[in-house]
Amino acid sequence: MREIEITEIPPLQPHEQSLLAMHSLLNVFNVLRGELAMIGLALARDDELLVRSLAWCDAVVASLDDPAAGLATARAVGTHAAAVFAEIDTALAAHPEKRGGPEVEESLANLRSVFAILSVRAREQLARAEHPDRWEEFSVAELRRDFLAVFVAFEKNSHGRFRMIYNAALQEPHDYYVDFKIESSAGDRLGMPAVFQDVLRDLVANGRKYTAPGGRITAALYEDENPGMLRIVVEDTGRGIPPDELAMVVHFGRRASNVGDVRTMGGGFGLTKAFLATKQFGGRFWLASELGVGTRIRIHVPRPTSANAIT
């Protein structure tokens, strides 16, 4: 595959910078809206049944170009979750014959999963806003568990369209095989800027989105204390990027010309966020792709020289 190093992109406007900072919340709210519509369909064949909850989602998404509004949303997730489930209880009471049915129960389970993820993303967002330039220490085992939970959420939100498989011998035609590794030369501890949790999640989500079921997604993160480098690789066997668009797809809101048929709930700036986070921490960013073969992103970020920079 042809590989290029991305070193610059056009500067972002303030509202674009806010959307980028709130990207992880934006993605989850878009998924949340879809799940609320699914519950309405399951109860009454009406995807606008949960009017107040859907209006809240729309208002939040519209407000995320304002950093203060985004952080206020993050602080109030628990309160709003209670209001959403209260509206669902009212809808269930109006349709008692659907209560306990498999379609409704599946939708409710998916919704609980989305709110659990949203709660985690909100806490991460608030922590990063307080210390945007800090490296943090993580447990490798906990990071693995967190990312496996993300893969489980991908599968649940597909409503049976595909499975995520971690052993190639078990892969069926509609499964994704995921080769996933997080390791550190320090053993079970790993230092990195917290934003790279988002970056890795976004890149894996992109790989899944643009790869048909039956494909392969590789995601790897390694922190090497000597020479002091965080390394990330995400690779897929998807449709690839036209060669003359490689640099362009990193620009804010831009997608390749060959993905117009792909349903997406994102904002089209996952690669932008990955590049700017890499640049913020003095790293390097490479993009490789070939039509019909797949796409690979490589990121190298140097560790800070001061031990006090990692907490």
N, C-alpha and C positions, 0 to 999 in steps of 0.2 A: 504493500500500500504506500502511496505517496504521503510523506509526512512533512509538515511545515511547522515552524515555531511561530506562535502568535506573540508579538511584542507590543502592539498598540491596537486600540480600537477607538472609534469616535467618542468624545466626551459625552457623559450623560447629563441630562437636565435634572434639576432637583427632584421633580416628581418621579422620574425614572430611577434615581438613586434610592428613593424611599421604597418603590415597588420591589427593587432588587433586594433591599435589606429585609423586606417582609415576604420574600418569595416563598419561604417554607410555610408561612401562614396562608398565603394566597392559594397555594396548591391544595392544602387540606380543606380550605373553605369551599373550593370548587368541587372537591370530592364529596364533602358534606352536603352540598346542595343537591348533587346527584342522588345521594342516598335518601334524602328527604323526599325527593320526587318519586323514588322507587317505593317508599312506604305509602305515599298517596295512591300510587297505582295499585299496590297490593290490597289496600283497604277499600278503595272506591273507584278504581280505574280513573283517577284524577291526579295528575302529577302536580297540580297547584293546590291540593287539598290543605296542606299545612301552611296557610297563608302567612302567618306571623313569623314562623321560623324561616321560611324562604325569603321573606322581606328582610329579615335580619342578616342572612347570608349575603344577599345582594348589597345591602348597605355597608357591610364590612368590606366586601371586595372593592366597592367604589371608593372607600375611605383610605385604602392602604397606600395611596400616594402621598399621604400625610404621616410623617413618622410618629407624631404625638398620638394620632388617632389609632395607628397600628399598635402602639404599646398599650394604649387604654384597652383595646380589644383583648390583648394578651392577658392583661390583669383581670378581666371580667369573664373569662371563658367559663369558669365554673357556674357563675350566676346564670349565664345565658344557656348553658347546657340544661340546667334545671327547668328553665322556661320552655325549652324545646321538648323535653320529655313530658312536661305538663300538657302541652298542646297535643302531643301524641296520645296521651292517656284520654284526653277528651275525644279525640277521633276514634280511639278504640271503643270507647263507651257508646259512640254513635253507630258503630258497626260491630256489635258483639259476636256476630256469626263468623267474623274473620279472626277473632282473638284466638291465638294458639295454633293457627294454620301455618303450614311449613313456609309459605311465601312470606308471610308477615314476620314470622320468627326469624327467618334468615335476614330480612331487611333490618330488623331491630338489632340483631347480633352485629351486623356490619356497622350500624350506626354507633353502637357502643364502642366498637373498635376504632372508628374514626374519631370519636370524642376522646378516647384514651390517647391516641396519637396527637390530637390537637392540644391536649393538656401538656404533653411533653414538649411539643414545639413551642408553645407559649412560654414555658419556663426557660427553654433555651434562648428564645428571643430576648426575654428580659435580662437574662444573665449576660448575653453578648452586648446588649445596649449599654450595660454598666461598665463593661471592660472589653471594648471592641478590639484592642490590639494585643490581648494577653494570650499566651500559650497556656494550656491547661494539661494536667495529668489525668489520664483515663486508665481504667482497667481494661486490658485487652479482652478479657472474657466478657465483661459487661458490654463493650462495644459490639462484640460478635452477637450477643443476645439481642441487642437493640436492632441491629441490621437484619437479623433473621426475622424479627417481628415485623419489620418493614416488608420483607418478602411475603410473609403470611398475609399482610394487609393487601398487597398487590393481588394475591390470589383470591382473597375474599371479595375484593371490589370488582373482580372480573365476573362474578356471579356464574361461575362454572365454565367460563370460556377457556381457561387454561389452568395449569398447575405449575408450581416452581419446584424443580427436582434438583437434588444435590449429589446424586449418584448417577452417572451417565448410563449405567446398566438398567436403570429403572425408567429411563425417558421413553415416553410414548409420543406419537406424532403431534399432539397438541400441548406438550409440555415444554417449558423452558428449562434447559440445563444451566444451572448457576454454579460457576467455579468461584468461590468466595473465600478470601483469606485476609485476615488482619494479624500482623505479627510485629514484634519489636525485638531488637537486639538486647533490650533490657529485660526481656522475659515477659511478665504479665503487666507491665506498666508501659504507657505510651504517652508521649507529649506531642500535642498539636494545637493549633488554633481551633477553637470550638466550631467556627464556621465551616470547617472542612467535614464535619458530620453532614451538614446540609449539602455540601458540594458532592460528596460521594453518593448520597441518596439521590440527588438530582441527576447525576450522570448515569446511575443504574436505571433510574426511571426512564430516562431518554433511551437507553439501550433497549429496554423492554418494549418501549412504545414503538420504536422503529425497526424492531425485529419480529418477524412472524413467529407464532408458536411453532415449536420444533427446533428453534434456534438456540444459540449458546450465548451466555453473558458471562464475562470474566470481570471480576472486581477485586482489586487487591490494594492493600495499604500496608506499607512497611516503614517503620521508623528506625533509622540506623544511627546509633549514638556516635559512631566513628565511621565516616567523617562528619556526622551530624546532619542528617537529611531525612525529611519526610517525603516518601515516594508514593504516588497514587497512579494506578493504571485501571482504566475501565475500557473494555473492548467488547464489541458485539459482532454478530454475524448477520446484521440487518441489511437494509437496502443501500446504505452508503450515501455519500454526498457527491454531487457533481464536482469534478476537479476544479473548475473555475469559481466555485462558490465556497471553497474551504475556509478562506479567511473571513468571508462575509457572514457565515452562520454564527460567528461569535459576537456579532454586533447585536445590540439590544433589540429584542422583538423580531429578529429575523430567523426564518426557517429556510431550509433548502427547498428548491423549487419542485422536488420530487416527492414531497410528503403532504401535499394538499389534501389527500384522501384520508389521512390519519386523524382520527378523533383524538383531541387532546384537551385536557383541562388546565394545562399550564399557561404561562404568559409568554412563552417563547424566549425566555432569557436565562435558562439554566446554565448554558455555556458562558454567557456573559458574566454571571455570578461566579462561576468557577474560575474564569480568567482573572477577574478583578480581585478576587480573594487571593489568588496566587500572586498577583502583582503587589497587592497590599503588604504581603509578607516577604517580598523580595525573591519570589520563586520564578520558575520558568514553566512554560505551558506549550505543549506540542499537540497537534491534531493530525491524524492520519485517516484516510478513508479511500475506499474504492467501490464504485457502483457494483452492486450485486455481491460484494464480498463482506463489507462491514466497515466499522469505524472504531478508532482507538484514540483515547485521550491519555496523555502522560503528563504528570505534574511533579515537579521537584521543588520542595520548599526547604531552605536552609534553617536549621535550628538556631535559635538565638544564642549568642556567645555567652551571655550571663546566665548562670544557674538560677538567679533570682527572677528571670523572665518567665519561668515555668512554675506554676503554682498548683 
